[in-house]
């Protein structure tokens, strides 16, 4: 099976190389060519070439099924209901608009993921037309990217959360209260910061009183019930299936969304849109599949190289001869630094995971918080991360200007995660 998966992965790489956008193309080529060089120099001849391509397959499977969540949100008109939150009384000022934009992003991201960005920008941007471009860019870079990263911290459908749980073997139900608390704490902290930053900015934003309050409340209640049901079914299924958390999430999404559509009596429309999605989505996935399969090959080859030995010596020395806090900080800064030069956090964590086995065995809870929190802090600052890129496209701005506005906040968040992970590790051992 490994040989077959590897052969298919190599075929997909060959088929998508000409179809990937330049951003994914060059990053993927660097990984693939580097992997080939290291394979012929360092990998023993007894290791099959095709067995080195399967490490990212499960992640790509989850990426493929996630848009079914976007489809049910559109079919059920939940995005429209959340959009009405912007127009609720009392009359808007910059602080209220910021908080409502943040809440809208937070709730929509659970299901729409990156599709949240254009929905929120389209709903809110018209209220900011009187402001300078630099103010508008800062407003959206903060309200969208921060809320986006913070809700993914505890979202069971987030790939990084699922893959980290599989890596550390920690129960999601045990992690959930801590991750949710950190998420709410930093959203609140962000709101307090902007209370002082935005109160001096005056802009005329008349409120539009909607007459569809019952529709809004009904949709919000439905959405809340769906979130609770999905997490409950996910945890029960994960126990019964005795499979990885990532596998359970992937398998559950499609039947859950079809049942959800049936409950709200929209199964026909949902089915038609889902079929259209399957037919039309392949072009959007070309770059992602090329990059992640090429990176997966590099990740599998990397442990056989001399660079691996040097990095391993650094991590081992820090772990055994320095404080656990400094070890956690080293891990965090590695992931954060890799993100600044274009590495996706999943790839960064996959690269350094062999160095973390001892720490994971002794401190699985603390390491789970560390990897999830640090990995998702890069959502705000990664120049090749899809979310800042989409936001930059929506605002017709340079992606580097967008991510620069969150760099200090992301660093503070990273340090907080390191401290929390360290304290939990000490308390539980």
C-alpha positions in Angstrom: 0.0 0.0 0.0 2.9 2.4 0.8 4.3 1.7 -2.6 1.0 2.3 -4.3 0.4 5.6 -2.4 3.9 6.8 -3.2 3.5 6.0 -6.9 0.1 7.9 -7.0 1.6 10.8 -5.1 4.5 11.1 -7.6 2.0 11.0 -10.5 0.0 13.8 -8.9 3.1 15.9 -8.5 3.9 15.4 -12.2 0.3 16.3 -13.2 0.1 19.4 -11.0 3.5 20.9 -11.6 2.3 23.0 -14.6 -1.0 23.9 -13.0 0.2 25.2 -9.6 0.4 29.0 -9.2 3.8 30.5 -9.0 3.7 30.9 -5.2 3.1 27.1 -4.6 5.2 26.1 -7.7 8.5 27.6 -6.5 8.1 26.5 -2.9 7.1 23.0 -4.0 10.0 22.7 -6.5 12.5 23.7 -3.8 11.2 21.0 -1.5 11.1 18.3 -4.3 14.5 19.1 -5.8 16.1 19.3 -2.3 14.5 16.0 -1.4 15.8 14.3 -4.6 19.4 15.6 -3.9 19.2 14.4 -0.3 17.7 11.1 -1.4 20.6 10.2 -3.7 23.2 11.5 -1.3 22.0 10.3 2.1 19.2 7.8 1.9 20.3 4.1 2.1 19.6 2.0 -1.0 17.4 -0.3 1.1 14.8 2.5 1.5 12.3 2.4 -1.3 11.8 5.7 -3.2 8.0 5.4 -3.4 7.7 4.8 0.4 8.8 8.4 1.0 5.7 10.2 -0.3 2.8 9.3 2.0 3.3 11.6 5.1 1.0 14.4 3.9 -1.8 12.3 2.4 -4.1 12.4 5.4 -3.8 16.2 5.7 -4.7 16.6 2.1 -7.7 14.4 2.5 -9.0 16.7 5.3 -8.3 19.8 3.1 -10.4 18.2 0.3 -13.5 17.6 2.4 -13.4 20.9 4.5 -15.4 22.9 1.8 -18.4 20.7 2.4 -18.7 22.8 5.6 -18.6 26.0 3.5 -21.4 24.6 1.3 -23.8 23.9 4.2 -23.1 27.3 5.7 -24.1 28.9 2.3 -27.1 26.6 1.8 -28.4 27.3 5.3 -27.9 31.1 4.9 -25.9 31.2 8.2 -23.4 33.6 6.6 -26.2 36.0 5.9 -27.5 35.7 9.4 -24.0 36.5 10.9 -23.8 39.4 8.4 -26.9 40.9 10.1 -24.9 41.2 13.4 -23.0 44.1 11.9 -26.3 46.1 11.5 -27.7 45.6 14.9 -28.3 48.6 17.2 -27.0 50.5 19.1 -25.5 52.8 16.4 -22.0 51.8 15.2 -18.7 53.4 16.1 -15.3 52.1 15.3 -15.0 50.1 18.5 -18.4 48.4 18.0 -17.6 47.7 14.4 -14.3 46.2 15.3 -15.8 43.8 17.9 -18.6 42.8 15.6 -16.2 42.1 12.7 -14.1 40.1 15.1 -17.1 38.0 16.3 -18.4 37.5 12.8 -14.9 36.2 11.7 -14.6 34.0 14.8 -18.0 32.3 14.2 -17.8 31.9 10.4 -14.2 30.5 10.5 -15.4 27.4 12.2 -17.1 26.3 9.0 -16.1 28.6 6.1 -12.3 28.6 6.9 -10.5 30.8 4.4 -13.8 31.6 2.6 -14.6 33.7 5.7 -12.2 36.5 4.5 -14.1 37.7 1.4 -17.5 37.3 3.1 -16.4 39.6 6.1 -14.6 42.1 3.9 -17.6 42.4 1.6 -20.0 42.9 4.5 -17.9 45.5 6.4 -15.7 47.4 3.9 -18.5 49.8 2.7 -18.7 51.2 6.2 -15.0 52.3 6.1 -14.8 54.0 2.7 -14.3 57.4 4.3 -11.0 56.2 6.0 -7.5 56.2 4.6 -6.3 52.9 3.0 -3.7 52.4 5.7 -6.3 52.5 8.4 -8.6 50.1 6.5 -5.8 47.7 6.0 -4.9 47.8 9.7 -8.5 47.4 10.7 -9.0 44.2 8.6 -5.5 42.8 9.3 -6.3 42.9 13.0 -10.0 42.1 13.2 -9.9 39.2 10.7 -6.5 37.6 11.0 -6.4 37.7 14.8 -9.9 36.3 15.2 -9.2 33.7 12.5 -6.1 32.4 14.2 -7.6 32.4 17.6 -10.8 30.4 16.7 -8.7 27.8 14.9 -6.8 27.2 18.2 -9.7 25.0 19.4 -11.5 24.1 16.2 -11.6 20.3 15.7 -11.7 20.7 12.0 -8.4 22.6 11.9 -5.7 20.4 10.3 -3.0 21.5 12.7 -5.1 20.7 15.8 -6.0 17.2 14.5 -2.4 16.4 13.4 -0.9 17.6 16.7 -3.4 15.5 18.7 -2.3 12.5 16.6 1.4 13.3 17.2 1.1 13.7 20.9 -1.7 11.3 21.7 -3.5 13.8 23.9 -7.3 13.6 24.2 -9.1 16.6 22.4 -11.6 16.8 25.2 -8.9 17.4 27.7 -7.2 20.1 25.6 -10.5 21.9 24.7 -11.0 23.9 27.9 -7.4 25.2 27.9 -7.4 26.1 24.2 -10.9 27.7 24.4 -9.8 29.8 27.4 -6.6 31.0 25.7 -8.7 31.9 22.6 -11.3 33.9 24.5 -8.6 35.6 26.7 -6.6 36.9 23.6 -9.8 38.0 21.8 -10.7 40.0 24.9 -7.1 41.4 25.1 -7.3 42.4 21.5 -10.6 44.2 22.1 -9.1 46.1 25.0 -6.2 47.2 22.9 -8.5 48.5 20.2 -10.7 50.2 22.6 -7.9 52.8 23.2 -6.6 52.7 19.6 -10.0 53.2 17.8 -11.9 55.5 20.1 -10.3 58.6 18.6 -11.3 57.6 15.0 -14.6 59.1 14.1 -16.6 57.8 11.2 -20.3 58.1 10.2 -21.8 54.6 10.2 -25.6 54.8 10.6 -27.2 51.6 11.9 -29.7 49.7 9.7 -32.4 48.2 11.9 -33.3 44.9 10.5 -36.8 43.4 10.7 -35.5 39.9 10.5 -34.6 39.3 14.2 -36.4 35.9 14.4 -34.4 34.8 11.3 -31.1 35.9 12.9 -31.8 34.3 16.3 -33.0 31.1 14.7 -29.9 30.8 12.5 -27.5 31.5 15.4 -29.2 28.9 17.6 -29.0 26.3 14.7 -25.4 27.1 14.2 -24.6 26.7 17.9 -26.4 23.4 18.1 -24.6 22.2 15.0 -21.2 23.1 16.5 -22.0 21.2 19.8 -23.4 18.2 17.9 -20.3 18.0 15.6 -17.8 18.1 18.5 -19.9 15.5 20.5 -20.2 13.1 17.5 -16.5 13.6 16.7 -15.4 12.6 20.2 -17.7 9.6 20.4 -16.7 8.4 16.9 -13.0 8.8 17.7 -13.4 6.5 20.7 -15.5 3.9 18.8 -13.4 3.8 15.6 -10.0 3.6 17.5 -8.4 5.6 14.6 -6.4 8.8 14.5 -8.2 12.0 15.3 -7.4 13.3 11.9 -8.9 10.3 10.2 -12.1 10.6 12.3 -12.6 14.3 11.4 -12.0 13.6 7.7 -14.5 10.7 7.6 -17.1 12.5 9.6 -17.4 15.8 7.7 -19.3 14.6 4.6 -22.0 12.5 6.3 -22.5 15.1 9.1 -23.0 17.9 6.6 -25.5 15.8 4.5 -27.5 15.0 7.7 -27.4 18.7 8.7 -28.8 19.6 5.3 -31.6 17.0 5.7 -32.4 18.4 9.2 -32.9 21.9 7.8 -34.7 20.5 4.7 -32.1 21.7 2.2 -30.7 18.3 1.1 -31.5 18.7 -2.6 -29.7 22.1 -2.9 -26.8 20.9 -0.7 -26.4 17.8 -2.9 -26.3 19.8 -6.1 -23.8 22.3 -4.8 -21.7 19.6 -3.3 -21.5 17.8 -6.7 -20.6 21.1 -8.3 -17.9 21.6 -5.7 -16.3 18.2 -6.3 -16.3 18.9 -10.1 -15.0 22.4 -9.9 -12.6 22.4 -6.9 -9.8 20.4 -8.5 -8.2 23.5 -10.1 -8.0 25.2 -6.7 -6.2 22.3 -5.2 -3.5 21.9 -7.8 -1.0 24.1 -6.0 -1.8 22.8 -2.5 -1.4 19.2 -3.6 1.8 19.9 -5.4 3.3 21.8 -2.4 2.3 19.4 0.3 3.2 16.2 -1.5 6.6 17.7 -2.5 7.1 18.9 1.1 6.1 15.5 2.4 8.8 13.8 0.3 11.4 16.3 1.7 10.2 15.7 5.3 10.6 11.9 4.9 14.1 12.3 3.4 15.3 14.9 5.9 16.0 12.5 8.8 18.7 10.8 6.8 20.7 14.0 6.2 23.6 15.5 8.1 21.5 18.6 8.7 19.1 16.5 10.7 22.0 15.4 12.9 23.1 19.0 13.6 19.5 20.1 14.5 19.0 17.0 16.6 22.1 17.8 18.6 20.9 21.3 19.2 17.5 20.2 20.4 18.8 17.3 22.6 21.4 19.6 24.2 18.7 22.2 25.0 16.3 19.7 26.3 18.7 17.9 28.7 21.0 20.7 29.7 18.7 23.8 29.8 15.4 24.6 31.3 12.3 23.1 29.7 11.1 26.7 29.2 14.1 27.4 26.9 13.4 24.2 25.0 9.8 25.2 24.4 11.0 28.7 23.3 13.5 27.1 20.9 10.7 25.0 19.4 8.4 28.0 19.1 11.0 30.3 17.5 11.9 27.6 15.0 8.3 27.3 13.8 7.8 31.0 13.9 11.0 31.7 12.0 10.3 29.0 9.4 6.9 30.7 8.8 8.6 34.0 8.0 10.6 32.5 5.2 7.6 30.7 3.8 7.3 27.4 5.5 3.7 26.3 6.4 3.5 25.4 10.1 2.4 21.8 9.3 5.6 21.4 7.3 7.7 23.0 10.0 6.3 20.8 12.8 6.7 17.7 10.6 10.4 18.6 10.1 11.1 19.1 13.8 8.8 16.4 15.2 11.6 13.8 15.3 13.5 16.0 17.8 10.5 16.2 20.1 9.8 12.6 20.9 11.3 12.7 24.4 9.5 15.9 25.3 6.2 14.5 23.9 6.6 11.3 25.9 7.1 13.2 29.1 4.9 16.3 28.5 2.2 15.4 26.0 -0.3 18.0 27.3 2.2 20.9 27.3 3.7 20.0 23.9 0.1 19.8 22.5 -0.6 23.4 23.6 2.8 24.5 22.4 2.6 23.1 18.9 -1.0 24.1 18.3 -0.6 27.6 19.7 2.7 28.4 18.1 1.6 26.8 14.8 -1.5 28.9 14.6 0.3 32.1 15.6 1.9 31.9 12.2 -1.5 32.3 10.5 -1.2 36.0 11.2 2.3 36.5 9.9 3.2 33.9 7.3 3.8 35.6 3.9 2.9 32.4 2.0 -0.1 31.6 4.3 -3.3 31.6 2.3 -5.4 33.8 4.7 -3.2 36.9 4.6 -2.8 36.4 0.8 -6.6 36.3 0.3 -7.0 39.4 2.5 -4.3 41.2 0.6 -6.1 40.4 -2.6 -9.4 41.7 -1.3 -7.8 45.0 -0.1 -5.5 45.3 -3.2 -2.6 45.5 -0.8 0.9 44.0 -0.5 0.7 40.8 1.6 3.9 41.9 3.5 2.1 45.1 4.6 -0.7 43.0 5.9 1.4 40.5 7.9 3.7 43.3 9.3 0.7 44.8 11.2 0.4 41.6 13.3 4.0 40.7 13.9 4.3 42.2 17.4 0.9 40.8 18.5 1.9 37.3 17.2 5.2 37.4 19.1 3.4 38.3 22.3 0.9 35.5 21.7 3.7 33.1 21.0 5.5 34.0 24.3 2.2 33.6 26.2 1.7 30.1 24.6 5.3 29.1 25.6 4.6 30.2 29.2 1.3 28.4 29.5 2.7 25.2 27.9 5.7 25.3 30.4 3.4 25.9 33.4 1.1 23.0 32.4 4.1 20.7 31.9 5.5 21.5 35.3 2.1 21.2 37.0 1.3 17.8 35.5 4.7 16.2 36.1 
